[in-house]
């Protein structure tokens, strides 16, 4: 699901944001996070938007948890970025000419949420936001830019279009409708026989290497191979995989079952367990933990192949019913 919308605007941005937020319903299943730089005082922006926007509008504060159906504004003369599901606000140095910097916000969102991010560039002078939008695209997110001929100031959207493989170039009203569509779509899971992005969580080096080799022979991509539940959660936040191969007994305080539950609750990522303890007691513990199957150790490539394909097929069917 795409549930993080980062928006950059500069000159002419207040009017553009006002029109955009008028077209977005209060039920939007995503957070809108806005960075805008202006030479004139900005203290009234939240009040202006709050009078017409359907979403609650607020100045972002440091350490604030990101929630869906809210609009967060970067405070005047402060940098804003995303870190582990929270907003960070500080007086760190300007990036280029800018504080807040659109590029900084966009890059941090891309690093944290990957393909869940939608980046939007609106009216403005110069070129802030282009590099950040490129990073969003690189990590699998969606790039949306205001139609330059409609923008009050076209250099910022024009520069983005010229340098980034933009997905949609739209007028403001079209952007509002597109955000509704994109945030209500579920990102598709690969079907059987199609390459998947798989995260390996295994603290035995030999087993992890064997799993990685098996997956690559089968044509799947291994996003990372990590040894702990904590590292698995960190990787999943920055680049959510299609599937996780998870050992149950891991180094560190968190078990594989606990990690799988968190991956499912936070990101709806399915897990196939790889375990040497496939007895009835252990298998009962897997229920409700995002379990889509298991492979018993010592494993063979055929068993890994079958478990991965069955898990992907099941997830594909579930997403089609949503």
HELIX and SHEET records of a PDB file:
HELIX    1   1 UNK A   13  UNK A   22  1                                  10    
HELIX    2   2 UNK A   45  UNK A   52  1                                   8    
HELIX    3   3 UNK A  102  UNK A  113  1                                  12    
HELIX    4   4 UNK A  114  UNK A  116  5                                   3    
HELIX    5   5 UNK A  130  UNK A  138  1                                   9    
HELIX    6   6 UNK A  155  UNK A  163  1                                   9    
HELIX    7   7 UNK A  172  UNK A  184  1                                  13    
HELIX    8   8 UNK A  205  UNK A  217  1                                  13    
HELIX    9   9 UNK A  229  UNK A  238  1                                  10    
HELIX   10  10 UNK A  256  UNK A  267  1                                  12    
HELIX   11  11 UNK A  280  UNK A  285  1                                   6    
HELIX   12  12 UNK A  301  UNK A  321  1                                  21    
SHEET    1   A 7 UNK A  56  UNK A  59  0                                        
SHEET    2   A 7 UNK A  70  UNK A  73  1                                        
SHEET    3   A 7 UNK A  31  UNK A  36  1                                        
SHEET    4   A 7 UNK A   4  UNK A   9  1                                        
SHEET    5   A 7 UNK A 117  UNK A 121  1                                        
SHEET    6   A 7 UNK A 142  UNK A 146  1                                        
SHEET    7   A 7 UNK A 168  UNK A 170  1                                        
SHEET    1   B 3 UNK A  64  UNK A  65  0                                        
SHEET    2   B 3 UNK A  86  UNK A  90 -1                                        
SHEET    3   B 3 UNK A  79  UNK A  83 -1                                        
SHEET    1   C 5 UNK A 221  UNK A 226  0                                        
SHEET    2   C 5 UNK A 197  UNK A 201  1                                        
SHEET    3   C 5 UNK A 243  UNK A 247  1                                        
SHEET    4   C 5 UNK A 270  UNK A 275  1                                        
SHEET    5   C 5 UNK A 291  UNK A 296  1                                        
END                                                                             
